[in-house]
């Protein structure tokens, strides 16, 4: 699995509260929820590479 890189993210308290609630509703951590949101947005915008057939098999 690819190594993840940590970074600081500053959010308005209202946005953080909304993310916490949404993450809890989806049984995710806040970090997991943010990753999920970003992944979906990148896919929708066509900004992610399509996984190669080898990558699909390894999952």
N, C-alpha and C positions, 0 to 999 in steps of 0.2 A: 504494500500500500504506500502511496506517496506520502511523504512527510508533510505535515501541516505547519503553517507559519502563523505565529501569534502576532497580533497587533492591537493597538488601543483603538477603541471606538467610542466616541463621545455622542451621547444622545440626550435629547430633551427628556425630562422626567415623565412627561405625559406619553411620549413615544415608548419609553422603556416599560412603563406600566401596561400599555396596550400590548406590547410584545410578550411580556410576562404572562398576561392572561391568555393570549392566543396560544403560546407555547404550552401552557398548562392544559388548555382545551384539547390540544393535539397530542398530549402526552410526550412532549419534547422538552429538552432544555432550551434556555434562551439562545445559547450558541447554536444548537441544532436547528432551531426555528429560523434564525438569521441565515444559516447556511442553506437551508431549504428554500427560503425566499430568494436569496441571491441566485441559487442554481436555476430555479424556475424562471427568473427574470432573464438570466443570461441565455437560457435555452430559447425562450420566446423571442428574444432579440436576435437569435442566430449567431451569438457570440461564442458558443462552445463548439469545440471540435467534436465531430462524431466519433464515438469510440470505435477502434478498429475491431475486426472480428476476433482477434486474439484477446483483447481486453474484455470483450463480452463473455468469452468462454471462461476466463479466470474468475469471474464473479460468482 
